[in-house]
C-alpha cells in the first residue's frame, strides 16, 4: 500500500524528466525530428500540384467589341481565362507564319482587332509554353517568344501570337473550328472593366480607362509547419547529417554539404538553397520547365497560383496567387514562390509558410481605384519619373488581420513596377 502511494508521483516525475529531455534534444537539434505526423495529416499534398498548363496560363482576358471598344473580363463568378482556354483544345493542322516585325502600327492593329479576345501573359513565355494550353497543337512551331494571344470571335481559321519586345505578329492558321463556345463565354455572367491597349514608354500596356470599384477580401490562411519542409526538402540519401542552428529570428537547417533551409520566424518566409550540380539553363523554355519542377517539389497547394514574371538577367521566376484574376503582393513586392538559377552549382527557392486558402466575406466596403492615366499623372506630380515606371497593374496587398493570425486582409490597390521593384500606389504617394 505504501509503495502504491508513491507510484503515481514517481511515474509523473519520470514522465516530466523524459519530456524535458526530449524538449532539450529538439531545441538543440530539431533537425533530428522528422514529423511523420505532419505527413500523415497531409496525404493529399501530392494531389495539390497543378499541371504546367494551369500554372503557365495567361492571367488576363481583354475583349474588343465590334466598335473597337475594349474591356477586361474579370474572373468573379466565372473564370473567363479558364473558359476561353477550353475552346482552344481543338486546333487542327496548325501552321504559323510571320506577319510583321518592328512595326508598332501593325502590332496594334492586330492587338486591337475588333471582334476578338486577347489573352495576356504578365511576362513573356515561349511558344513551347503556349503549346501546353492548346493541347500540344503548336508542337512543331518555331519557339518564338509570346506575350499575347489574339482570338478572333468571327474568324474560325485564324489566331495571332504577339511579342511586345520586337512588336512581332505571328499568324496561326488552323482548320475551321466552332466559334460558338468562344462567343458563349462572352454571354456568361462576367464583370467587365473599361480598358484599352496602348503604348506606354514605347511598350504595350493595358490601360484601365475609368475609375474602378474593387472588392476587398478576407482570406483564411493555410499555415504550413516548418517540419513539413524539413522532411520534404532535407530528407534525401545525401543528407544523413542534418543540423540546425538558431541566429536571432532565423532557424537554419544544413546537411553540411549541399542543402540549406532557412526559416525566418519574423516574416514566416523560407529560403531553400541547393548547391548540387544542376543544368545551367538560360533558354526561357528550359528555365520555366525546371522552375515548375521545383514548384511541385515544394508540395504547396497551387490553387490560383500563376506564373507572374521571369527576369532574364537574374534568371528568377516569380509566381503569385491570383484573386479574380488580380495578383497578390506581399511586403517588398514578394509573391507566393520564386525560383532562381544562380549558376551550374546553385539554385534558390523562396516561399512563404502562409498562403491564402479560403475567402470569407469582408465587412469592408468597395475600394475605388483611379484610372491608369490618373495614377500616372498623380505620380508625376509627386516627382516620380515616367521613364522609370516599367509596369502598372491592379492587385491586392497582403495585410495581417488584427483579430486573428489565421486571417489576412487583401486590400485592392494599384501596383507600380518602379526602378525594378514593385510598390503599391498608396505607399509611393505617402512617401512625399
C-alpha positions in Angstrom: 0.0 0.0 0.0 2.8 2.4 0.9 4.5 1.6 -2.4 1.3 2.3 -4.3 1.1 5.7 -2.7 4.4 6.7 -4.3 3.8 5.0 -7.6 1.9 7.8 -9.3 4.2 10.7 -8.2 7.2 8.6 -9.3 5.6 7.9 -12.7 4.8 11.6 -13.1 8.3 12.6 -12.2 9.7 10.2 -14.8 7.3 11.5 -17.5 8.3 15.1 -16.8 12.0 14.2 -17.0 11.6 12.3 -20.3 9.5 15.2 -21.7 12.2 17.8 -20.7 14.9 15.6 -22.2 13.1 15.4 -25.5 12.4 19.1 -25.5 16.1 19.8 -25.0 17.0 17.4 -27.8 14.5 19.0 -30.1 15.6 22.5 -29.2 19.3 21.9 -29.6 19.0 20.0 -32.8 15.4 20.0 -34.1 16.6 18.5 -37.4 16.6 15.1 -35.7 12.8 15.4 -35.7 11.1 14.2 -38.8 7.5 14.9 -38.4 5.6 11.8 -39.6 2.5 13.3 -38.1 2.6 16.2 -40.5 2.9 13.8 -43.4 0.0 11.8 -42.2 -2.1 14.9 -41.8 -1.3 15.9 -45.4 -1.8 12.8 -47.5 -3.3 15.0 -50.2 -0.2 17.0 -50.6 0.9 15.3 -53.8 -2.5 15.9 -55.3 -2.2 19.7 -54.5 0.1 20.3 -57.5 -1.4 21.6 -60.7 -0.4 20.8 -64.3 2.0 23.0 -66.1 -0.8 24.3 -68.4 -2.6 25.6 -65.2 0.4 27.4 -63.7 1.6 28.9 -67.1 -1.7 30.2 -68.2 -2.5 33.7 -69.4 -3.6 35.9 -66.5 -5.9 38.4 -68.2 -8.5 38.4 -70.9 -9.4 41.6 -72.9 -12.5 41.6 -75.1 -12.5 44.0 -78.1 -16.1 44.8 -79.3 -17.1 45.2 -82.9 -16.9 49.0 -82.4 -13.3 48.8 -81.2 -14.0 49.5 -77.5 -12.2 47.2 -75.1 -12.9 45.7 -71.6 -11.1 43.5 -69.2 -13.0 40.3 -68.3 -12.9 39.9 -64.6 -12.8 36.4 -63.1 -15.5 36.7 -60.4 -18.4 34.2 -60.8 -16.8 32.8 -63.9 -13.1 32.3 -64.6 -13.1 33.9 -68.1 -9.5 32.8 -69.0 -10.2 29.2 -68.0 -13.4 29.1 -70.1 -11.6 30.6 -73.1 -8.7 28.1 -72.7 -11.3 25.2 -73.0 -12.2 26.5 -76.5 -8.5 26.2 -77.6 -8.1 22.5 -77.4 -9.2 21.5 -80.9 -6.9 23.4 -83.3 -6.1 21.0 -86.2 -3.5 21.3 -88.9 -2.0 24.4 -87.3 0.5 26.4 -89.4 2.4 29.6 -88.4 3.9 32.5 -90.4 5.3 35.9 -89.5 3.1 38.8 -90.5 5.3 41.6 -89.3 8.2 42.7 -87.0 9.3 46.1 -85.6 6.0 47.7 -86.7 4.0 49.3 -83.9 1.2 50.1 -86.2 0.7 46.6 -87.5 1.1 45.2 -84.0 -1.6 47.5 -82.6 -3.9 46.8 -85.5 -3.9 43.1 -84.5 -3.9 43.6 -80.8 -6.9 46.0 -81.0 -8.7 43.9 -83.7 -12.5 44.4 -83.4 -14.4 41.2 -82.6 -11.6 39.5 -80.7 -10.5 38.3 -77.3 -6.8 38.9 -76.3 -5.2 36.7 -73.6 -2.3 38.4 -71.9 0.7 36.9 -70.0 2.2 39.1 -67.4 5.7 38.2 -68.7 6.9 36.7 -72.0 6.8 33.0 -72.5 7.9 30.7 -75.3 5.6 29.1 -77.8 6.5 25.7 -76.3 4.9 27.0 -73.1 1.8 28.2 -75.0 1.7 24.8 -76.6 0.8 23.4 -73.2 -2.6 25.2 -73.2 -3.6 24.3 -76.7 -3.4 20.5 -76.3 0.1 20.4 -78.0 -1.3 21.6 -81.3 1.7 24.0 -81.7 4.5 21.4 -81.0 6.1 21.9 -84.4 6.2 25.7 -84.3 9.4 27.7 -84.0 10.0 28.6 -80.4 9.2 32.3 -80.6 8.6 34.4 -77.5 5.0 35.4 -76.9 3.2 38.0 -74.7 -0.3 37.9 -76.0 -2.7 35.6 -77.9 -5.5 37.2 -80.0 -8.5 35.0 -80.8 -10.9 36.5 -83.4 -14.6 35.8 -82.4 -15.7 36.0 -86.1 -12.9 34.1 -87.9 -12.7 30.3 -87.3 -9.4 29.8 -89.2 -7.0 32.4 -87.8 -5.5 33.4 -84.5 -2.4 35.6 -83.6 0.6 35.4 -81.3 2.2 38.7 -80.3 5.6 39.6 -79.0 5.8 43.0 -77.2 9.6 43.4 -77.3 10.0 43.5 -81.1 6.4 44.0 -82.0 6.3 40.7 -83.8 3.0 39.4 -85.1 2.7 35.7 -85.9 -0.4 34.4 -87.7 -1.6 30.9 -86.9 -3.9 29.2 -89.5 -6.0 26.3 -88.4 -8.7 24.2 -89.9 -12.2 25.5 -89.4 -13.3 25.3 -85.7 -16.6 26.1 -84.0 -16.7 29.6 -82.6 -19.9 29.1 -80.6 -18.1 28.1 -77.4 -15.8 31.1 -77.6 -18.6 33.6 -78.1 -20.6 31.8 -75.4 -18.0 32.9 -72.9 -19.0 36.5 -73.5 -22.6 35.7 -72.6 -21.6 34.3 -69.2 -22.0 36.4 -66.0 -18.7 38.1 -66.3 -17.8 41.5 -64.8 -16.0 43.9 -67.2 -13.7 46.9 -66.7 -13.4 49.5 -69.5 -9.8 49.3 -70.9 -7.6 49.9 -73.9 -4.3 48.6 -75.1 -1.9 51.5 -75.7 1.8 52.2 -75.8 3.5 53.3 -72.5 7.2 54.1 -72.5 7.2 52.6 -76.1 5.8 49.3 -74.9 2.2 47.9 -75.0 0.2 48.1 -71.8 -3.4 47.6 -70.9 -4.9 50.9 -69.5 -7.9 51.0 -67.2 -9.9 53.8 -68.7 -12.1 54.7 -65.8 -12.2 54.5 -62.1 -13.0 51.0 -60.9 -14.6 49.6 -57.7 -12.7 46.6 -56.2 -13.9 44.3 -53.5 -11.6 43.8 -50.5 -11.4 40.2 -49.2 -10.5 38.3 -46.0 -8.8 35.0 -46.5 -8.3 32.1 -44.2 -4.5 31.3 -44.3 -3.0 27.9 -44.7 -0.1 27.9 -42.2 2.3 25.2 -43.1 4.7 23.9 -40.4 8.5 24.0 -40.7 8.8 20.3 -40.1 6.9 19.6 -43.3 9.6 21.3 -45.4 12.5 19.9 -43.4 11.1 16.5 -44.1 10.4 17.2 -47.7 13.4 19.1 -48.7 16.2 17.9 -46.5 15.4 14.2 -46.3 17.3 12.5 -49.0 20.1 9.9 -49.4 22.8 12.6 -49.5 21.5 14.4 -46.3 22.1 12.0 -43.5 23.6 14.5 -41.0 21.2 17.5 -40.9 21.9 20.0 -38.2 20.0 23.1 -37.1 21.3 26.4 -35.7 19.5 29.5 -34.4 20.5 33.0 -35.2 18.1 35.5 -33.7 14.9 35.1 -35.7 16.5 32.6 -38.2 16.5 28.8 -37.9 19.0 27.3 -40.4 19.0 23.7 -41.3 22.0 22.3 -43.2 23.3 19.0 -44.3 26.9 20.3 -44.1 27.2 19.6 -47.8 24.8 20.9 -50.4 21.5 21.8 -48.9 20.4 24.7 -46.6 16.9 25.6 -45.4 16.4 28.9 -43.6 13.2 29.9 -41.8 12.6 33.5 -40.7 10.2 33.4 -37.7 9.5 37.1 -38.0 8.4 37.2 -41.7 7.5 33.5 -41.9 9.4 33.4 -45.2 11.6 30.5 -46.2 14.8 30.2 -48.3 16.0 26.9 -49.7 19.4 26.8 -51.2 20.5 23.8 -53.3 24.2 23.6 -54.1 24.1 20.4 -56.0 25.1 20.3 -59.7 22.3 21.4 -62.0 21.9 22.3 -65.6 22.8 26.0 -66.1 19.8 26.8 -68.2 19.5 30.1 -70.0 16.8 29.4 -72.6 13.4 30.6 -71.4 11.7 27.2 -72.0 14.2 25.2 -70.0 14.2 27.7 -67.2 10.4 27.7 -66.9 10.2 23.9 -67.2 12.7 23.3 -64.4 11.2 26.1 -62.3 7.9 24.3 -62.5 9.5 21.0 -61.3 10.9 22.9 -58.2 7.5 24.4 -57.6 5.9 20.9 -57.5 8.7 19.6 -55.2 7.6 22.1 -52.5 4.3 20.4 -52.2 2.4 23.7 -51.7 -1.2 24.0 -52.8 -1.1 25.7 -56.2 -4.8 26.7 -56.5 -4.9 30.1 -58.1 -1.1 30.2 -58.3 0.1 31.5 -61.7 3.4 32.4 -63.4 3.9 36.1 -63.0 7.4 37.2 -64.1 10.7 35.9 -65.5 13.7 38.1 -65.0 16.2 37.1 -67.7 19.1 38.9 -66.0 18.9 37.1 -62.7 17.0 34.1 -64.1 14.4 34.5 -61.4 10.9 33.1 -61.9 8.2 34.6 -59.8 4.7 33.0 -59.1 1.8 34.8 -57.4 -1.6 33.8 -56.1 -4.4 35.5 -58.0 -7.8 36.7 -56.8 -10.4 37.2 -59.5 -7.5 37.5 -62.0 -5.6 40.1 -59.9 -2.2 39.3 -58.3 -1.5 39.4 -54.6 1.5 41.4 -53.4 3.2 40.9 -50.1 5.7 43.2 -48.3 8.6 44.3 -50.5 6.6 43.2 -53.6 7.2 39.5 -53.0 4.8 37.0 -54.4 4.0 33.4 -53.5 7.1 31.5 -54.7 10.2 32.4 -56.6 12.9 30.2 -58.0 16.3 31.3 -59.2 19.2 29.7 -61.0 22.4 31.1 -59.6 24.9 29.1 -61.7 25.6 25.5 -62.6 26.1 24.5 -59.0 23.5 26.6 -57.2 19.8 27.4 -57.2 17.5 29.0 -54.7 13.8 28.9 -53.8 12.0 31.5 -51.7 8.4 30.9 -50.4 6.1 31.6 -47.5 4.8 29.4 -44.8 1.5 31.2 -45.1 -0.7 31.1 -48.2 -4.3 32.2 -48.8 -6.7 29.3 -48.8 -10.4 30.1 -48.3 -12.1 33.5 -48.9 -14.6 34.7 -46.4 -16.9 37.8 -46.5 -15.3 41.1 -45.6 -17.1 43.9 -43.9 -15.1 46.5 -45.7 -16.8 48.5 -48.4 -15.7 48.6 -52.0 -12.4 50.4 -52.8 -12.4 52.9 -55.7 -9.2 52.9 -57.7 -8.4 55.7 -60.2 -7.9 55.2 -63.9 -4.4 54.4 -65.2 -3.9 57.9 -66.6 -4.9 59.5 -63.3 -2.4 57.3 -61.5 0.4 58.3 -63.8 -0.5 62.0 -63.6 -0.5 61.9 -59.8 2.8 60.0 -59.6 4.5 62.5 -61.9 3.1 65.4 -59.9 4.7 63.9 -56.8 8.1 63.8 -58.5 8.3 60.3 -59.9 9.7 59.9 -63.4 7.6 58.4 -66.1 10.5 56.7 -67.8 11.2 54.7 -64.6 7.7 53.3 -64.5 8.0 49.9 -66.1 4.7 48.2 -65.4 1.4 49.0 -63.8 -1.4 46.7 -62.7 -4.2 46.4 -60.2 -3.6 43.9 -57.4 -4.2 43.0 -53.8 -2.0 44.0 -50.9 -1.4 41.4 -48.2 -2.2 42.7 -44.7 -2.3 40.8 -41.4 -5.6 40.7 -39.7 -5.5 42.2 -36.2 -8.1 39.9 -34.8 -6.7 36.5 -35.9 -3.4 35.1 -37.1 -5.3 32.7 -39.3 -6.8 35.6 -41.4 -5.4 38.1 -43.8 -6.9 41.1 -45.4 -6.5 41.6 -49.1 -6.7 45.3 -49.9 -7.1 46.5 -53.6 -4.5 48.9 -54.9 -2.5 49.8 -57.9 0.9 48.3 -58.1 3.8 50.1 -59.9 7.0 48.4 -61.1 9.2 51.4 -60.4 13.0 51.1 -60.7 12.9 47.3 -60.8 10.8 46.9 -57.7 7.0 46.6 -57.1 5.5 49.3 -54.9 1.8 50.0 -54.0 0.5 53.2 -55.4 -0.6 54.2 -51.8 3.0 53.7 -50.5 4.5 55.8 -53.3 2.1 58.6 -52.8 2.7 58.6 -49.0 6.5 58.9 -49.4 6.3 62.6 -50.3 
